Amino acid sequence: MHNIHHWIDGKAVEGASGRFSDVTNPATGEATGRLPLASVSEVDTAVESAAKAFRAWSQASLTKRTQVLFDYRELVNAHRDELASLITAEHGKVHSDALGEVARGLEIVELACGIPQLLKGQSSTQVSTRVDVESLRQPLGVVAGITPFNFPAMVPMWMFPLAIACGNTVVLKPSEKDPSATVRLVELATEAGVPDGVLNLVHGDRTAVDRLLEHPEIAAVSFVGSTPIAKHVHDTASANGKRVQALGGAKNHMLVLPDADLDQAADAAVSAAYGSAGERCMAVSVVVAVDPIGDELVGKIAERAREVRIGPGTDPASEMGPLVTAEHRDRVASYVPKAREQGAEVVVDGTGHVVAGHENGFFTGVSLLDHVTPDMDAYRDEIFGPVLCVVRAKSYEEGLELINSSPWGNGTAIFTRDGGAARRFQLEVQAGMVGVNVPIPVPVGYHSFGGWKDSLFGDHHIYGTDGVHFYTRGKVVTTRWPDPSDGGVDLGFPSNS
Ligand code: NAD
């Protein structure tokens, strides 16, 4: 068991609250790390350090900030294998998938390297006689980032590189289930030259999170996690006067029209449903098969699902690793018998799957449920595991209506060869991210990521230009340098002439 530390003011700090939790390797079931859970005063120390660092960092030149970010990009890239191993050891996802996560996080570091272009203001000359106007964007102060277990490297990297590039200082609170990759990212930032106090990290549970939501020095909160906690974070931080972006859970539908290439659609459904053991907020969890292709599509998905190789993430032969905890694995598995009782057809039953040599790991197989209806628990809940539901629809309209009735609106996809149908779908569907023959449409770094409805509380999506706007506030400066001939009192409202 190794001791995990907070990172405050540029150095590792031991937990002092006396409260700890275990970090576990999901492939073996063994506790591998002892995680300190921060008290209110430990959170306050991190916020104080960030507030102190803000004075100098917010004044640092764009050249200084970008030099540090370029160096950071190189360091993270050089350590990507190590970061991926840390992710696999605590999250469980397979190494290649973990490497993909690091790469997608690096995209945002690369975006942040271009901050001078993104932060450029606008100006208008001579809006009135001898009057010029300039719009500029300035940092907010100390911002908090609270992140989920399923992307312990990528999601923190959605937040802090842009936040610090904009001149803010940061306190991160990573997931207590798999914190080590986030810790390593923060250590590397110090190594790259991010000044002490600019990027801090505290571990913890609700005590730490709630302190960040109410601390008077915190100007803004970025949150990614489940819908109930996203709503709690949004409501509490907003009530305390903070700017908030709180990204929540999802139930992503893939609509397959009868003219689609069914082999490609089946490949996409299996990859997007079972990749990372279904623990992705952009995972496809519902396939909507439009008549008459349901039976054929389910057959093709089942064929592929039975071939998914399950094993520890460290084995290059594994395609899917374990779930993050035993409790989560059991909860995920419970949806399969429940769906059967409620009238679904269990086409592939992955429950009870054991990986030889890893009997204590938190493994389950992949499951495929057909003839699922919207009243079933497997449809209504975010399962967040390798259980794919298939709902049959009679028409495009019926499929669209089903998708638009969902309380979530994160990602969705349509599979078709018909450009007109795809165009209608992209305009008519109520979701923040839409794929056309792309099952997991996570936007590239220079577009923003975010869902609709219960998948995002707040106005700003994350990263991209929305991210820059979230981490800055606008100011408009109106300037007149008087000419010696100017003068005289005028009580009228300023007009432009
Ligand atoms: P979670 O909501 O349980 O935890 C997220 C963070 O909130 C963690 O740091 C956790 O410590 C903290 N937290 C947990 N309970 C809390 C409480 N009662 N009060 C205050 N803070 C609390 O989420 P998770 O299980 O770590 O992650 C999975 C969820 O995240 C899924 O619902 C998934 O869809 C969602 N997610 C969404 C996105 C997105 O972009 N929309 C991305 C990744 C994950």
Residues whose N, C-alpha, C, O or C-beta is under 5 A from the ligand:
A	BS01	NAD	I146 T147 P148 F149 N150 K173 P174 S175 E176 G204 D205 R206 V209 V224 G225 S226 T227 I229 L247 G248 G249 A250 C281 S455
